[in-house]
């Protein structure tokens, strides 16, 4: 096995990416979810998104959630923005780590934000300039990096073209999303190697879904190819409302459980995280897909 990192950085995306695919959750429950996650040892949390309420009604109370939540020193909180208007809202709320999404698939991009990929890329330069003017950073998330429910396979060359345009437009960081969970280890290796060759100095994060059961295998492959930053969602919450069959963000507790057992430090308290996963399951009102939430950690024993 290739060398593995001693530690990884996990960004919890349940409060945003997770809840946007559920029926609307009360504001106070969202605040409590954020506050509980802030006590688990996680150092990065995607808190809210500043999108138009008609597009994603689940995020209509973003300002209220953020103003009521406890902001813990040492945790990097980030917000997703769709455009310059959302950027202004996020900056006014105090965020200094912003994310914007563009899809490698033109069809998915139109379904997601009613614009072509080229039109979205054209906006990034203005958004990046405003973000940098405010002393903040911008991450460009490239969704459907491994495949699209409408177009099928997305060539690595297409994903790299989008990534290069984003970097030239001012992206400080790149993230690659397996929006419908079609990625496999060989595809992950090909994309990561291509990105690292094209942009060796740009920080890269991977966002995997477990829709088809490959998320942890993909994560391990990415680590073997030098990636140490990953998204995960408590309980396995979430998906993409504009990608049929996109359920299944990899569960944060499954990632922590596997990595800590392998001797790779995440800094996260698994027992505390499982309490949050149980609460997340309670507030959405249905069973979540996390295997570790169902079975418990491998250290759990029962009376003989």
C-alpha angles and dihedrals in degrees: 000000000000119000113286127209122258090228141009135206116233124198112203110220101173097106091057115015091030100050096040089074094051133075109277112287121210116265094241091054091052090050092050091048090053093046093049091049089051088062097054100078094259110146098194127047130173098218110180144337126236100218129140110278091232090059098045110009090180088072097045092111096051094127092049094047093050095045092051099043122093112251106215119207113245095029119109107219118193138188133209118232128188100200146341093297091054089046091058091050092050093048091047089053089056103256117149098179113063132177131201126189129221124171125229085214114074092205094051091047090055091048091047102045105359093248137100120256089249092054091050092048090051089060096052096078093058092044092048091049092052092045092050092046087059092050093251134122132240127216118194112211114203108205126198087031092152102032146330130236089222104036101027119214118027113207117235088235090061092051091048091050090055091046093050092050090050093051092048089050092056108274111161093195139015130218127187120208128205089206098181100027097249096130122114130188095264091051091047091051092050094050096043092049090049093049094045091050093049098040110019095164100047116097111243131202127186125216114198133186123206095212091126098027098259103106099102092043089051091048092051090050091050090052090051087055095051105269116137102167123080142166120229135169126222111251090001090283120176149007134188122303090209098050116071112226094015097130119129120068105188108266114249093220091053090053093046092046093053099041097045090050088053091053094254112136119230098166089228127129104228095199091053090046092053089054089055091048090053090051091048089053090051096052096047091047101227141076115281121220099240111128093199090053089054100041102025126227120317089254092065112107135183130214113276 
